[in-house]
């Protein structure tokens, strides 16, 4: 895969890509995906990426890291594009990097507009007797839990990257780093993470945060886990 990408993208870079760790310092692991993102962001012409993976696999974090480090971005959630008016926002903001979380929840009309942008670099809108059109060179970086609701033509324009789930050691490292921002010590953070992984059966760091915020002491952690586990059982399993 590496040689294929090097040959295909030869001559497309404006500069040497930043190291993946410099671009995504808060993301544990996923080094190959980090490198693809870094390469895509340095391409002279738009490259469109789609991250597919389960909740808690750091998909959204890739987008938020880019948003925090670049001013020429626009972040949207797929389910909210109708309310915000995707085309209208593109006319106004004209972002270089369009970041879309939960692409599969975007309605078909907005997916079609997105497809037209990726195919032609043109966005257009017709309202009653008024038509407007402009050219826009945008890189589309998106995430999704599944490809099922994404129109096939749009999928064909995206480089699809599957984000693997974390192993236990990676999960513990993520939990410790994240809970440090909650003023939770390393040892307690590891206890919570292990309980979430083994007893709750969750691979989502958001559950680690929930347990930490609901526990007033180390002794309360098993109680909070039991209460959350009741919800998981009612839902028919892990809510990922």
C-alpha angles and dihedrals in degrees: 000000000000095000091046092054092047092052095043095047097039110136095010098101123096091200141350108296118251114252112269092239090057092050098045108024095158097054118092115215124336089113095162092051090048089054093050090052092048091050093046092051090054095049117117090222129043119279117188121211133191122194115207121191148111123287112280095032093113096254094134091042090064089059096043091050090055091046092053094047099043130054094197095072138103120200121202137169113230095229092054101049094096092056093047095039106237096210092045091051091049090053091051103039103028094196123197090213118040108196116197122185117199096010091179089068094057113108120250096252092056091045088053091050089049091050091052090051092051093046100044108010087238130119121191138175134192122198120175102304097344125092128180131181138177141170118245131180105208135162110219116212114179143168133210139171090218140005094222098102097038114101112248095235090057092047090054090061094053131082100228117214121185114218110214121220118258123257120231096267092050090046092052092050092050091048093050092049093046097045091050084073087056090053091249116147122241096250094050091044090055091049091052092046093050091049091049092048100044106024101032094034091221128141094188118108088207087073089054089056091049092053092047093052094046096047118084092185142007089260091060095055096086090048092052090047091052091051093049090046090059089060091049090052092048090050090054096252140328112000091224 
